[in-house]
Amino acid sequence: LNVFYIVYNDMPFIRESVDSVKIASPDCKIIAIDGKFKDFPGKDAGFSTDGTFEYLQTVTDKLFGLPNLTEVQKRNMLWTFVHPGDTVLVLDADEIVHGTIPELKHDVGIVTILEHTHGITQSFDLHNRFFNVKPGLRYSKLHHRIVLPNGQVFLESERAYTLSLTIEQDFFLTHERYQRSAQRQNDKEKYYETLRKIENGKLQPDTIV
């Protein structure tokens, strides 16, 4: 199992996430890329300045500092670290793993996330986070879509929200939204609004990898 993070000033959340991964799958490999996305708002430094990189140096199997690349470019670095047949779990720095990460017996596993937002608890499934690697996979112009060499969509984010306080399966993630500073959250929302405009054809991406 290879667990893949893209991080930028994510302390202390990344420490809690990695701790949960080590419990859920003690023998997994952790791969991380640190650095600000090319089009992310703000004038911060290109690398993490809050100790994220230094912490990850002590717990990752592979760690790279790559600022000023687009999110798609960074995500496509994943394929240089894994091989066909390997299993990958993609996590955000503020997601906590619960239960034991199972062996993936099919090409794709569904990951359920329990999310807490403004006092409301809801769950949704993601179809693009837990999968077995196939030859030639790559992220397309949108960070949530993985395609095969012929351009056919292999995985894509699908969310169906359900108001829920608990979920039944052993393996799932939890995510606390809006736990960062108001400015960081505002910058993030601006960034993803830009991605939505690209998706709708209103903007052209700088680079399609």
C-alpha positions as CSV (number, residue, x, y, z in Angstrom):
1,L,0.0,0.0,0.0
2,N,1.2,3.5,-1.0
3,V,-0.3,6.5,0.8
4,F,0.0,9.7,-1.2
5,Y,-0.2,13.3,0.2
6,I,0.2,16.7,-1.3
7,V,0.9,19.2,1.5
8,Y,1.5,22.9,2.1
9,N,1.6,24.4,5.6
10,D,-0.5,21.5,7.0
11,M,0.7,21.3,10.6
12,P,-0.7,20.0,13.0
13,F,-3.3,18.2,10.8
14,I,-0.7,16.2,8.8
15,R,0.8,14.7,12.0
16,E,-2.7,13.4,13.1
17,S,-3.4,12.0,9.7
18,V,0.0,10.2,9.4
19,D,-0.4,8.8,12.9
20,S,-3.8,7.3,11.9
21,V,-2.3,5.8,8.7
22,K,0.5,4.1,10.7
23,I,-2.1,2.5,12.9
24,A,-4.4,1.5,10.1
25,S,-1.6,0.0,7.9
26,P,1.8,-0.2,9.7
27,D,3.7,-1.5,6.7
28,C,2.5,1.1,4.1
29,K,4.8,3.4,2.3
30,I,4.1,7.2,2.7
31,I,4.8,9.4,-0.3
32,A,4.5,13.2,0.0
33,I,5.0,16.3,-2.1
34,D,5.4,19.7,-0.4
35,G,4.9,23.1,-1.9
36,K,2.4,25.7,-2.9
37,F,0.2,25.1,-5.9
38,K,1.2,27.4,-8.8
39,D,-2.2,29.1,-9.0
40,F,-3.0,29.2,-5.3
41,P,-3.8,32.7,-4.1
42,G,-1.5,34.6,-1.6
43,K,2.1,35.6,-1.5
44,D,3.4,32.9,0.8
45,A,6.7,31.1,0.3
46,G,6.9,28.2,-2.2
47,F,7.6,25.6,0.5
48,S,5.9,25.0,3.8
49,T,7.1,27.3,6.6
50,D,5.3,25.8,9.6
51,G,7.4,22.6,10.1
52,T,5.4,20.4,7.7
53,F,8.4,19.5,5.5
54,E,10.7,18.9,8.5
55,Y,8.1,16.6,10.2
56,L,7.5,14.6,7.0
57,Q,11.3,14.0,6.6
58,T,11.0,11.8,9.7
59,V,8.0,9.7,8.7
60,T,7.8,9.4,4.9
61,D,9.4,6.9,2.6
62,K,9.7,9.5,-0.2
63,L,9.4,13.3,0.2
64,F,9.9,16.0,-2.4
65,G,9.7,19.7,-2.3
66,L,8.1,20.9,-5.5
67,P,6.7,24.5,-5.3
68,N,5.0,26.4,-8.2
69,L,3.6,23.4,-10.1
70,T,-0.1,23.0,-10.8
71,E,-2.1,20.6,-8.7
72,V,-2.4,18.2,-11.7
73,Q,1.4,18.3,-12.3
74,K,2.0,17.4,-8.7
75,R,-0.6,14.6,-8.7
76,N,1.0,13.1,-11.8
77,M,4.3,12.8,-10.0
78,L,2.6,9.9,-8.2
79,W,3.1,7.6,-11.2
80,T,6.9,7.9,-10.9
81,F,6.8,6.4,-7.4
82,V,4.5,3.4,-8.0
83,H,4.2,0.5,-10.4
84,P,1.4,-1.3,-12.1
85,G,-0.3,-3.6,-9.6
86,D,0.6,-1.4,-6.6
87,T,-2.3,-0.1,-4.4
88,V,-2.6,3.6,-3.8
89,L,-4.7,5.5,-1.2
90,V,-4.7,9.3,-1.8
91,L,-5.3,11.4,1.4
92,D,-5.7,15.1,2.2
93,A,-3.6,16.3,5.1
94,D,-6.5,16.8,7.4
95,E,-8.2,13.4,6.9
96,I,-8.1,10.8,9.6
97,V,-8.1,7.1,8.8
98,H,-10.3,4.8,11.0
99,G,-10.2,1.0,11.1
100,T,-7.8,-1.2,9.1
101,I,-7.1,-0.3,5.5
102,P,-8.3,-3.5,3.6
103,E,-6.5,-5.3,0.9
104,L,-8.0,-4.1,-2.4
105,K,-9.3,-7.1,-4.4
106,H,-10.6,-5.1,-7.3
107,D,-9.3,-2.2,-9.4
108,V,-11.2,0.4,-7.4
109,G,-12.2,0.7,-3.8
110,I,-14.9,3.2,-2.6
111,V,-13.8,5.4,0.3
112,T,-16.4,6.8,2.6
113,I,-15.8,10.1,4.4
114,L,-17.6,11.3,7.4
115,E,-17.5,15.1,7.4
116,H,-18.3,17.6,10.1
117,T,-19.3,21.1,8.9
118,H,-20.9,23.8,11.0
119,G,-22.4,21.3,13.4
120,I,-23.8,19.1,10.7
121,T,-22.4,15.6,10.1
122,Q,-22.8,14.0,6.7
123,S,-21.1,11.2,4.8
124,F,-20.2,10.8,1.1
125,D,-18.3,8.2,-1.0
126,L,-15.3,8.9,-3.2
127,H,-14.4,6.7,-6.1
128,N,-11.0,8.2,-7.0
129,R,-8.9,7.8,-3.8
130,F,-8.3,4.0,-3.4
131,F,-7.2,2.0,-6.4
132,N,-4.8,-0.4,-8.0
133,V,-2.4,1.1,-10.4
134,K,-2.7,0.3,-14.1
135,P,-0.1,1.1,-16.8
136,G,-0.3,4.6,-18.2
137,L,-2.6,6.2,-15.7
138,R,-2.5,10.0,-15.4
139,Y,-4.5,12.8,-13.9
140,S,-6.2,14.8,-16.6
141,K,-6.7,18.6,-16.6
142,L,-8.9,18.3,-13.5
143,H,-7.4,17.1,-10.3
144,H,-10.2,14.6,-9.5
145,R,-10.1,12.7,-12.8
146,I,-7.7,9.8,-13.7
147,V,-7.6,8.6,-17.3
148,L,-6.2,5.7,-19.2
149,P,-3.6,6.1,-22.0
150,N,-6.5,6.2,-24.6
151,G,-8.2,9.1,-22.7
152,Q,-10.9,6.9,-21.2
153,V,-11.9,7.9,-17.7
154,F,-10.6,5.3,-15.2
155,L,-11.7,7.1,-12.0
156,E,-13.6,10.3,-11.2
157,S,-14.8,11.9,-8.0
158,E,-18.4,11.1,-7.3
159,R,-20.2,12.5,-4.2
160,A,-23.6,11.6,-2.9
161,Y,-24.1,13.3,0.4
162,T,-26.1,11.6,3.1
163,L,-26.9,13.1,6.5
164,S,-25.5,10.6,8.9
165,L,-24.0,10.4,12.4
166,T,-22.4,7.0,12.0
167,I,-21.3,4.6,9.2
168,E,-21.2,0.9,9.4
169,Q,-18.0,-0.2,7.7
170,D,-14.8,-0.7,9.5
171,F,-12.6,1.4,7.2
172,F,-13.5,5.1,6.6
173,L,-12.1,8.6,6.9
174,T,-13.2,11.6,8.9
175,H,-12.7,15.2,7.9
176,E,-13.3,18.4,9.8
177,R,-14.0,21.3,7.4
178,Y,-13.1,24.9,8.1
179,Q,-10.5,24.1,10.8
180,R,-7.9,26.3,9.2
181,S,-7.7,30.1,9.3
182,A,-10.4,32.1,7.6
183,Q,-7.8,33.5,5.1
184,R,-6.5,30.0,4.2
185,Q,-10.0,28.8,3.7
186,N,-10.9,31.8,1.6
187,D,-7.8,31.3,-0.6
188,K,-8.7,27.6,-1.0
189,E,-12.3,28.4,-2.1
190,K,-10.9,30.9,-4.7
191,Y,-8.6,28.3,-6.0
192,Y,-11.3,25.7,-6.4
193,E,-13.6,28.2,-8.1
194,T,-10.8,28.7,-10.7
195,L,-10.8,24.9,-11.2
196,R,-14.6,24.9,-11.6
197,K,-14.2,27.5,-14.3
198,I,-11.7,25.4,-16.1
199,E,-14.0,22.4,-15.9
200,N,-16.9,24.5,-17.4
201,G,-14.7,25.7,-20.2
202,K,-14.6,29.3,-19.0
203,L,-10.9,29.3,-18.4
204,Q,-8.0,27.4,-20.1
205,P,-5.6,25.6,-17.8
206,D,-2.0,26.7,-18.1
207,T,-0.8,23.1,-18.5
208,I,-2.5,19.8,-19.2
209,V,-0.2,17.0,-18.1
